[in-house]
Amino acid sequence: MAAKYTFAQGLKELRFHLCQTSEHSAAARSFLLRSYPTMKKHNPVTPILIREALDVQPKVWARFEYGKEKVVPLSGLDDKGIESKVTELVSSQTA
């Protein structure tokens, strides 16, 4: 799992938006509980933010160099699907 969460050089910030109680964010909450410690351990200087708001659809945002951002919706995905999307996002070099 460590290699999956080695962030690209240009990644400046990773932000998760999700609801703290709704069913549509359950997989995102599960993914973060399982994966956050590993991501933070392997990328100690990169901010990994978790933003919770009522009834928000789960998404992950990546901010790259020069302020470029990329967003990936996580609605309808299971834990492994979210892992795949996040791995793809953090491995990309540009937005």
DSSP file (Angstrom, degrees, kcal/mol; ACC not computed):
  #  RESIDUE AA STRUCTURE BP1 BP2  ACC     N-H-->O    O-->H-N    N-H-->O    O-->H-N    TCO  KAPPA ALPHA  PHI   PSI    X-CA   Y-CA   Z-CA
    1    1 A M     >        0   0    0      0, 0.0     4,-1.1     0, 0.0     3,-0.3   0.000 360.0 360.0 360.0 -24.9    0.0    0.0    0.0
    2    2 A A  T >4  +     0   0    0      1,-0.2     3,-0.6     2,-0.2    40,-0.0   0.905 360.0  50.9 -60.9 -43.6    2.9    2.4    0.6
    3    3 A A  G >4 S+     0   0    0      1,-0.2     3,-1.2     2,-0.2    -1,-0.2   0.825 103.3  60.8 -65.6 -30.4    3.8    2.7   -3.1
    4    4 A K  G 34 S+     0   0    0     -3,-0.3    -1,-0.2     1,-0.2    -2,-0.2   0.843 108.0  44.1 -63.4 -33.0    0.2    3.6   -3.9
    5    5 A Y  G << S+     0   0    0     -4,-1.1     2,-0.9    -3,-0.6    -1,-0.2   0.079  75.3 120.3-107.0  23.9    0.3    6.6   -1.7
    6    6 A T    <   -     0   0    0     -3,-1.2    37,-0.1    81,-0.0    33,-0.1  -0.808  63.9-135.1 -84.3 111.3    3.6    8.0   -2.7
    7    7 A F        -     0   0    0     -2,-0.9    84,-0.2    32,-0.2    83,-0.1  -0.308  15.9-102.4 -73.6 149.1    2.5   11.4   -3.9
    8    8 A A    >   -     0   0    0     82,-2.7     3,-1.5    84,-0.2    -1,-0.1  -0.298  33.9-112.1 -63.2 153.3    3.7   13.0   -7.2
    9    9 A Q  T 3  S+     0   0    0      1,-0.3    -1,-0.1    82,-0.1    84,-0.1   0.855 114.9  52.8 -57.8 -38.4    6.3   15.8   -6.8
   10   10 A G  T 3  S+     0   0    0     82,-0.1    55,-0.8    83,-0.1     2,-0.5   0.509  80.0 111.1 -80.7  -4.2    3.9   18.5   -8.0
   11   11 A L  E <   +A   64   0A   0     -3,-1.5    53,-0.2    53,-0.2     3,-0.1  -0.598  35.5 171.0 -76.5 122.4    1.1   17.6   -5.5
   12   12 A K  E     +     0   0A   0     51,-3.2     2,-0.3    -2,-0.5    52,-0.2   0.680  62.1   4.4-103.7 -23.7    0.8   20.4   -3.0
   13   13 A E  E     -A   63   0A   0     50,-1.5    50,-2.6    33,-0.2     2,-0.4  -0.972  51.4-154.3-163.3 145.1   -2.4   19.5   -1.2
   14   14 A L  E     -Ab  62  48A   0     33,-2.3    35,-3.0    -2,-0.3     2,-0.4  -0.997  18.7-172.3-125.8 126.3   -5.0   16.7   -1.0
   15   15 A R  E     -Ab  61  49A   0     46,-2.9    46,-3.4    -2,-0.4     2,-0.5  -0.974   8.9-161.5-126.1 127.8   -8.6   17.6    0.2
   16   16 A F  E     -Ab  60  50A   0     33,-2.9    35,-3.6    -2,-0.4     2,-0.5  -0.920   4.4-165.3-106.5 131.1  -11.4   15.2    0.9
   17   17 A H  E     +Ab  59  51A   0     42,-2.8    42,-2.2    -2,-0.5     2,-0.3  -0.971  28.0 139.4-113.2 128.4  -15.0   16.6    1.1
   18   18 A L  E     - b   0  52A   0     33,-2.2    35,-1.8    -2,-0.5     2,-0.4  -0.981  51.1-101.2-159.9 167.4  -17.6   14.3    2.6
   19   19 A C        -     0   0    0     37,-0.4    35,-0.2    -2,-0.3    10,-0.1  -0.792  22.7-143.8 -96.1 138.1  -20.6   14.1    4.9
   20   20 A Q  S    S+     0   0    0     -2,-0.4    -1,-0.1     1,-0.1    34,-0.1   0.611  93.5  20.0 -78.9 -10.3  -20.0   12.9    8.5
   21   21 A T  S    S+     0   0    0      0, 0.0    -1,-0.1     0, 0.0    33,-0.1   0.645  93.1 103.7-129.0 -24.6  -23.3   11.0    8.7
   22   22 A S    >   -     0   0    0      1,-0.1     3,-0.9    34,-0.1     4,-0.1  -0.223  66.8-128.2 -73.9 155.4  -24.9   10.2    5.3
   23   23 A E  G >  S+     0   0    0      1,-0.2     3,-1.5     2,-0.2     4,-0.4   0.829 104.8  64.5 -67.5 -33.9  -24.8    6.8    3.7
   24   24 A H  G 3  S+     0   0    0      1,-0.3    52,-0.3     2,-0.1    -1,-0.2   0.660 106.3  44.8 -69.4 -12.7  -23.4    8.1    0.4
   25   25 A S  G <> S+     0   0    0     -3,-0.9     4,-2.4     1,-0.1    -1,-0.3   0.343  84.0  99.3-105.5   4.5  -20.2    9.1    2.2
   26   26 A A  H <> S+     0   0    0     -3,-1.5     4,-2.4     1,-0.2     5,-0.2   0.895  82.7  48.7 -60.4 -42.7  -19.8    5.9    4.2
   27   27 A A  H  > S+     0   0    0     -4,-0.4     4,-2.6     1,-0.2    -1,-0.2   0.881 110.9  51.0 -66.4 -37.1  -17.3    4.4    1.8
   28   28 A A  H  > S+     0   0    0      2,-0.2     4,-2.4     1,-0.2    -2,-0.2   0.907 110.7  48.7 -66.3 -41.2  -15.2    7.6    1.8
   29   29 A R  H  X S+     0   0    0     -4,-2.4     4,-2.3     2,-0.2    -2,-0.2   0.920 112.5  48.6 -63.1 -43.2  -15.2    7.6    5.6
   30   30 A S  H  X S+     0   0    0     -4,-2.4     4,-1.8     2,-0.2    -2,-0.2   0.916 110.7  50.7 -62.0 -44.5  -14.2    4.0    5.7
   31   31 A F  H  X S+     0   0    0     -4,-2.6     4,-2.9     1,-0.2     5,-0.3   0.923 111.4  47.8 -59.8 -45.5  -11.4    4.6    3.2
   32   32 A L  H  X S+     0   0    0     -4,-2.4     4,-2.2     1,-0.2    -2,-0.2   0.891 108.8  53.4 -66.5 -39.8  -10.0    7.6    5.2
   33   33 A L  H  < S+     0   0    0     -4,-2.3    -1,-0.2     1,-0.2    -2,-0.2   0.881 118.6  36.8 -60.5 -37.1  -10.1    5.6    8.5
   34   34 A R  H  < S+     0   0    0     -4,-1.8     4,-0.3    -5,-0.2    -2,-0.2   0.872 128.3  29.8 -82.0 -39.4   -8.0    2.9    6.8
   35   35 A S  H  X S+     0   0    0     -4,-2.9     4,-2.6    -5,-0.2     3,-0.3   0.695  93.9  82.5-103.0 -22.5   -5.7    4.9    4.6
   36   36 A Y  H  X S+     0   0    0     -4,-2.2     4,-2.8    -5,-0.3     5,-0.3   0.909  91.7  52.0 -55.2 -47.4   -5.1    8.3    6.2
   37   37 A P  H  > S+     0   0    0      0, 0.0     4,-2.1     0, 0.0    -1,-0.2   0.900 112.8  45.5 -58.2 -39.5   -2.3    7.1    8.6
   38   38 A T  H  > S+     0   0    0     -4,-0.3     4,-2.0    -3,-0.3    -2,-0.2   0.920 113.0  49.5 -68.9 -43.7   -0.4    5.4    5.7
   39   39 A M  H  X S+     0   0    0     -4,-2.6     4,-1.0     1,-0.2    -1,-0.2   0.931 114.5  45.1 -60.2 -45.0   -0.8    8.5    3.4
   40   40 A K  H  < S+     0   0    0     -4,-2.8     3,-0.2    -5,-0.2    -1,-0.2   0.873 110.1  54.6 -68.9 -37.3    0.4   10.8    6.1
   41   41 A K  H  < S+     0   0    0     -4,-2.1    -1,-0.2    -5,-0.3    -2,-0.2   0.892 114.6  39.6 -62.1 -40.5    3.3    8.6    7.1
   42   42 A H  H  < S+     0   0    0     -4,-2.0    -1,-0.2     1,-0.2    -2,-0.2   0.567 126.6  35.0 -88.3  -9.6    4.7    8.5    3.6
   43   43 A N    ><  +     0   0    0     -4,-1.0     3,-0.9    -3,-0.2    -1,-0.2  -0.488  68.1 161.9-139.4  64.4    4.0   12.2    2.8
   44   44 A P  T 3  S+     0   0    0      0, 0.0    -1,-0.1     0, 0.0    -2,-0.1   0.737  74.9  44.8 -66.0 -24.0    4.5   14.0    6.1
   45   45 A V  T 3  S+     0   0    0      2,-0.1    -5,-0.1     0, 0.0    -2,-0.0   0.600  91.9  90.5 -96.8 -10.4    4.9   17.5    4.6
   46   46 A T  S <  S-     0   0    0     -3,-0.9     2,-0.2    -6,-0.1   -33,-0.2  -0.751  81.3-122.5 -87.0 122.9    1.9   17.4    2.2
   47   47 A P        -     0   0    0      0, 0.0   -33,-2.3     0, 0.0     2,-0.5  -0.452  23.4-168.0 -65.5 131.0   -1.3   18.7    3.7
   48   48 A I  E     -b   14   0A   0     -2,-0.2     2,-0.3   -35,-0.2   -33,-0.2  -0.951  14.4-167.3-119.5 106.5   -4.1   16.1    3.7
   49   49 A L  E     -b   15   0A   0    -35,-3.0   -33,-2.9    -2,-0.5     2,-0.5  -0.732  14.8-160.0-102.6 143.1   -7.3   17.9    4.6
   50   50 A I  E     -b   16   0A   0     -2,-0.3     2,-0.6   -35,-0.2   -33,-0.2  -0.969  10.2-171.2-122.8 114.2  -10.7   16.4    5.5
   51   51 A R  E     -b   17   0A   0    -35,-3.6   -33,-2.2    -2,-0.5     2,-0.4  -0.924   3.8-166.3-110.2 120.1  -13.6   18.8    5.2
   52   52 A E  E     +b   18   0A   0     -2,-0.6     2,-0.3   -35,-0.2   -33,-0.2  -0.891  14.8 160.7-110.3 136.0  -17.0   17.6    6.5
   53   53 A A    >   -     0   0    0    -35,-1.8     3,-1.4    -2,-0.4     2,-0.1  -0.987  46.3 -88.7-150.6 148.6  -20.3   19.2    5.8
   54   54 A L  T 3  S-     0   0    0     -2,-0.3   -35,-0.1     1,-0.3    -2,-0.0  -0.371 104.3  -7.4 -64.2 129.2  -23.9   18.0    6.0
   55   55 A D  T 3  S+     0   0    0      1,-0.2     2,-0.3    -2,-0.1    -1,-0.3   0.678  89.7 150.9  60.0  24.9  -25.2   16.2    2.9
   56   56 A V    <   -     0   0    0     -3,-1.4   -37,-0.4   -38,-0.1    -1,-0.2  -0.653  49.9-117.4 -82.2 141.0  -22.2   17.0    0.7
   57   57 A Q        -     0   0    0     -2,-0.3     2,-0.2   -39,-0.1   -32,-0.1  -0.602  38.9-102.1 -75.8 138.5  -21.3   14.5   -2.0
   58   58 A P        +     0   0    0      0, 0.0    16,-3.0     0, 0.0    17,-0.6  -0.408  54.8 156.4 -69.2 133.3  -17.9   12.9   -1.4
   59   59 A K  E     -AC  17  73A   0    -42,-2.2   -42,-2.8    14,-0.3     2,-0.4  -0.965  32.2-141.4-146.8 158.8  -15.1   14.2   -3.6
   60   60 A V  E     -AC  16  72A   0     12,-2.1    12,-2.4    -2,-0.3     2,-0.4  -0.998  15.6-162.1-126.2 133.5  -11.4   14.5   -3.5
   61   61 A W  E     -AC  15  71A   0    -46,-3.4   -46,-2.9    -2,-0.4     2,-0.5  -0.906   1.9-163.0-113.2 139.4   -9.5   17.5   -4.7
   62   62 A A  E     -AC  14  70A   0      8,-2.7     8,-2.1    -2,-0.4     2,-0.5  -0.991   4.8-157.6-121.4 129.1   -5.8   17.7   -5.6
   63   63 A R  E     -AC  13  69A   0    -50,-2.6   -51,-3.2    -2,-0.5   -50,-1.5  -0.928  16.7-174.4-107.3 126.5   -4.0   21.0   -5.8
   64   64 A F  E >   -A   11   0A   0      4,-3.7     3,-1.1    -2,-0.5   -53,-0.2  -0.404  38.4 -54.6-107.0-177.3   -0.8   20.9   -7.9
   65   65 A E  G >  S+     0   0    0    -55,-0.8     3,-1.3     1,-0.2    -1,-0.2  -0.185 120.9  25.8 -56.4 153.0    1.9   23.4   -8.6
   66   66 A Y  G 3  S-     0   0    0      1,-0.3    -1,-0.2    -3,-0.1    -2,-0.0   0.694 130.1 -72.8  63.0  22.5    0.9   26.8  -10.0
   67   67 A G  G <  S+     0   0    0     -3,-1.1    -1,-0.3     1,-0.2     2,-0.2   0.566  84.7 153.3  75.8   9.2   -2.6   26.5   -8.4
   68   68 A K    <   -     0   0    0     -3,-1.3    -4,-3.7    -4,-0.2     2,-0.3  -0.535  23.8-165.3 -73.4 136.9   -3.9   23.9  -10.8
   69   69 A E  E     -C   63   0A   0     -6,-0.2     2,-0.4    -2,-0.2    -6,-0.2  -0.920  14.4-167.6-125.9 151.1   -6.6   21.7   -9.2
   70   70 A K  E     -C   62   0A   0     -8,-2.1    -8,-2.7    -2,-0.3     2,-0.4  -1.000   8.7-160.7-135.3 134.6   -8.3   18.4  -10.2
   71   71 A V  E     -C   61   0A   0     -2,-0.4   -10,-0.2   -10,-0.2    -2,-0.0  -0.927   4.7-168.7-119.1 142.1  -11.4   17.0   -8.6
   72   72 A V  E     -C   60   0A   0    -12,-2.4   -12,-2.1    -2,-0.4     2,-0.2  -0.985  20.4-134.0-129.1 120.3  -12.7   13.4   -8.6
   73   73 A P  E     -C   59   0A   0      0, 0.0   -14,-0.3     0, 0.0    12,-0.0  -0.498  13.9-168.3 -71.5 142.1  -16.2   12.6   -7.4
   74   74 A L    >   +     0   0    0    -16,-3.0     3,-1.5    -2,-0.2   -15,-0.2   0.305  39.6 130.9-112.9   6.0  -16.3    9.6   -5.1
   75   75 A S  T 3  S+     0   0    0    -17,-0.6     3,-0.1     1,-0.2   -50,-0.1  -0.350  74.9  12.6 -63.4 137.4  -20.1    9.0   -5.1
   76   76 A G  T 3  S+     0   0    0    -52,-0.3     2,-0.3     1,-0.3    -1,-0.2   0.466  98.7 121.1  79.2   1.5  -21.3    5.5   -5.7
   77   77 A L    <   -     0   0    0     -3,-1.5    -1,-0.3     1,-0.1   -50,-0.2  -0.702  54.9-135.8 -97.4 149.9  -17.8    4.0   -5.3
   78   78 A D     >  -     0   0    0     -2,-0.3     4,-2.5    -3,-0.1     5,-0.2  -0.347  41.3 -85.1 -89.5-178.4  -16.9    1.3   -2.7
   79   79 A D  H  > S+     0   0    0      1,-0.2     4,-2.1     2,-0.2     5,-0.1   0.889 129.9  45.7 -55.7 -45.3  -13.7    1.4   -0.6
   80   80 A K  H  > S+     0   0    0      2,-0.2     4,-2.1     1,-0.2    -1,-0.2   0.858 111.1  53.1 -70.0 -35.5  -11.5   -0.2   -3.3
   81   81 A G  H  > S+     0   0    0      2,-0.2     4,-2.2     1,-0.2    -2,-0.2   0.893 109.7  48.5 -64.7 -40.2  -12.9    2.0   -6.0
   82   82 A I  H  X S+     0   0    0     -4,-2.5     4,-2.8     2,-0.2     5,-0.3   0.914 109.2  53.3 -65.3 -42.7  -12.1    5.1   -3.9
   83   83 A E  H  X S+     0   0    0     -4,-2.1     4,-2.4    -5,-0.2    -2,-0.2   0.907 109.3  49.1 -58.0 -42.7   -8.6    3.7   -3.3
   84   84 A S  H  X S+     0   0    0     -4,-2.1     4,-2.2     2,-0.2    -1,-0.2   0.923 112.6  46.6 -62.9 -46.2   -8.1    3.3   -7.1
   85   85 A K  H  X S+     0   0    0     -4,-2.2     4,-2.2     2,-0.2    -2,-0.2   0.912 114.5  46.7 -64.2 -43.7   -9.3    6.9   -7.9
   86   86 A V  H  X S+     0   0    0     -4,-2.8     4,-2.9     2,-0.2     5,-0.3   0.913 111.3  51.7 -67.0 -42.4   -7.2    8.5   -5.2
   87   87 A T  H  X S+     0   0    0     -4,-2.4     4,-1.2    -5,-0.3    -1,-0.2   0.917 111.8  47.3 -59.3 -43.8   -4.1    6.5   -6.2
   88   88 A E  H  X S+     0   0    0     -4,-2.2     4,-0.9    -5,-0.2    -1,-0.2   0.903 113.6  48.8 -63.0 -42.1   -4.6    7.6   -9.8
   89   89 A L  H >< S+     0   0    0     -4,-2.2     3,-0.7     1,-0.2    -2,-0.2   0.929 112.1  45.4 -66.5 -47.2   -5.1   11.2   -8.7
   90   90 A V  H 3< S+     0   0    0     -4,-2.9   -82,-2.7     1,-0.2    -1,-0.2   0.688 111.5  54.5 -74.3 -16.2   -2.0   11.4   -6.4
   91   91 A S  H 3< S+     0   0    0     -4,-1.2    -1,-0.2    -5,-0.3    -2,-0.2   0.659  85.8 100.9 -88.2 -17.1    0.2    9.7   -9.0
   92   92 A S    <<  -     0   0    0     -4,-0.9   -84,-0.2    -3,-0.7   -82,-0.1  -0.368  63.8-148.1 -70.7 149.4   -0.6   12.2  -11.8
   93   93 A Q  S    S+     0   0    0      1,-0.1     2,-0.3   -84,-0.1    -1,-0.1   0.738  74.0  21.0 -90.5 -26.4    1.9   14.9  -12.5
   94   94 A T              0   0    0    -30,-0.1    -1,-0.1   -83,-0.0   -83,-0.0  -0.911 360.0 360.0-140.6 166.6   -0.4   17.7  -13.6
   95   95 A A              0   0    0     -2,-0.3   -26,-0.1   -30,-0.2   -33,-0.0   0.459 360.0 360.0 -83.0 360.0   -3.9   18.8  -13.3
